[in-house]
């Protein structure tokens, strides 16, 4: 009887351990999903995780960084990495790419985008309410 009790105890303990590990893994995954990625420190996997960067472009970023040193700022990054211009660098900054911990000036964070679109919708609704509704007048026959 004692043997059966010990087996049940160990099964339950292992189940709780698995749940705890799963929760810790999920929290760790979620915290890295929204973290900014620095172009001077990130590996290829982290760069590939950004929307707008594929394996070829992330490889080019790493090769340029190892060949000529870290990027100084956004203009230096755009000049040294072929195929990344002003529009692309703005999109990458909005997706979470940073240079020395700095986002590109003038680029909005991805988390701010839904907020701005809802602000625009509210503004349009307010303008629609302010417009006087004109009803067609019936002319006498």
C-alpha positions as CSV (number, residue, x, y, z in Angstrom):
1,X,0.0,0.0,0.0
2,X,2.8,2.4,0.8
3,X,4.3,1.8,-2.6
4,X,1.1,2.8,-4.4
5,X,0.9,6.0,-2.4
6,X,4.4,6.9,-3.3
7,X,3.7,6.4,-7.0
8,X,0.7,8.7,-6.9
9,X,2.6,11.3,-5.1
10,X,5.4,11.3,-7.6
11,X,3.0,11.4,-10.5
12,X,1.3,14.5,-9.1
13,X,4.6,16.2,-8.3
14,X,5.8,15.6,-11.8
15,X,2.5,17.0,-13.2
16,X,2.9,20.2,-11.2
17,X,6.5,20.6,-12.2
18,X,5.5,20.3,-15.9
19,X,2.8,23.0,-15.4
20,X,5.2,25.3,-13.6
21,X,7.8,24.9,-16.3
22,X,5.2,25.5,-19.0
23,X,4.0,28.7,-17.3
24,X,7.5,30.0,-16.9
25,X,8.3,29.2,-20.5
26,X,5.2,31.0,-21.7
27,X,6.0,34.1,-19.6
28,X,9.6,34.2,-20.9
29,X,8.4,33.8,-24.5
30,X,5.9,36.6,-24.2
31,X,8.5,39.0,-22.6
32,X,10.9,38.4,-25.5
33,X,8.1,38.8,-28.1
34,X,7.6,42.5,-27.3
35,X,11.3,43.4,-26.6
36,X,13.3,45.7,-28.8
37,X,16.1,44.2,-30.8
38,X,19.3,46.1,-31.0
39,X,21.0,45.7,-34.4
40,X,24.5,45.9,-32.8
41,X,23.8,43.1,-30.3
42,X,21.2,40.7,-31.9
43,X,22.0,37.4,-33.4
44,X,20.4,36.2,-36.7
45,X,17.5,34.4,-35.0
46,X,16.5,37.6,-33.1
47,X,16.8,39.7,-36.3
48,X,14.7,37.1,-38.3
49,X,12.0,37.5,-35.7
50,X,11.3,41.1,-36.7
51,X,8.6,41.7,-39.2
52,X,10.1,42.9,-42.4
53,X,13.5,41.2,-42.0
54,X,14.2,37.9,-43.6
55,X,17.2,35.6,-43.4
56,X,19.2,37.3,-46.2
57,X,18.8,40.8,-44.8
58,X,19.6,39.8,-41.2
59,X,22.7,37.9,-42.5
60,X,23.7,41.1,-44.4
61,X,23.3,43.2,-41.2
62,X,25.4,40.8,-39.1
63,X,28.1,40.5,-41.8
64,X,28.4,44.3,-42.1
65,X,28.5,44.7,-38.3
66,X,31.3,42.1,-37.9
67,X,33.3,43.5,-40.9
68,X,33.1,47.2,-40.1
69,X,32.1,47.4,-36.4
70,X,28.9,48.4,-34.7
71,X,26.5,50.9,-36.2
72,X,26.7,54.4,-34.9
73,X,23.2,55.6,-35.6
74,X,20.3,55.2,-38.1
75,X,22.0,57.1,-41.0
76,X,25.1,54.9,-40.6
77,X,22.9,51.8,-40.6
78,X,21.1,52.9,-43.7
79,X,24.3,53.8,-45.5
80,X,26.1,50.5,-44.7
81,X,23.4,47.9,-45.2
82,X,22.5,47.6,-48.8
83,X,18.8,47.7,-49.5
84,X,17.7,49.5,-46.4
85,X,16.5,53.0,-47.1
86,X,14.5,55.6,-45.2
87,X,11.1,53.9,-45.5
88,X,12.4,50.4,-44.7
89,X,14.4,51.6,-41.7
90,X,11.3,53.4,-40.4
91,X,9.2,50.2,-40.7
92,X,12.0,48.2,-39.0
93,X,12.1,50.7,-36.2
94,X,8.3,50.5,-35.8
95,X,8.7,46.7,-35.6
96,X,11.2,47.0,-32.8
97,X,14.6,47.3,-34.3
98,X,16.9,49.8,-32.4
99,X,20.4,51.1,-33.0
100,X,22.3,51.5,-29.7
101,X,19.0,51.3,-27.9
102,X,17.5,54.2,-29.9
103,X,14.4,53.9,-32.2
104,X,14.6,55.9,-35.4
105,X,13.4,59.5,-34.9
106,X,10.0,60.0,-36.3
107,X,9.1,56.3,-36.2
108,X,6.1,55.2,-34.1
109,X,6.2,52.2,-31.9
110,X,4.0,49.2,-33.1
111,X,2.0,49.4,-29.9
112,X,1.0,53.0,-30.6
113,X,-0.4,52.3,-34.1
114,X,-3.8,50.9,-33.0
115,X,-4.2,53.8,-30.6
116,X,-3.7,56.3,-33.4
117,X,-6.2,54.6,-35.7
118,X,-8.8,54.6,-32.9
119,X,-8.1,58.3,-32.3
120,X,-8.7,59.0,-36.0
121,X,-12.0,57.1,-35.9
122,X,-13.1,59.0,-32.9
123,X,-12.2,62.3,-34.6
124,X,-14.2,61.3,-37.7
125,X,-17.2,60.4,-35.6
126,X,-17.1,63.8,-33.8
127,X,-16.9,65.6,-37.1
128,X,-19.9,63.6,-38.4
129,X,-21.9,64.5,-35.3
130,X,-21.0,68.2,-35.7
131,X,-22.3,68.3,-39.3
132,X,-25.9,69.4,-39.4
133,X,-28.1,66.9,-41.0
134,X,-30.1,68.5,-43.7
135,X,-33.4,66.9,-44.6
136,X,-34.7,67.3,-48.1
137,X,-37.5,69.8,-48.1
138,X,-40.8,68.9,-49.7
139,X,-41.9,71.4,-52.2
140,X,-45.7,72.1,-52.3
141,X,-47.4,70.9,-55.4
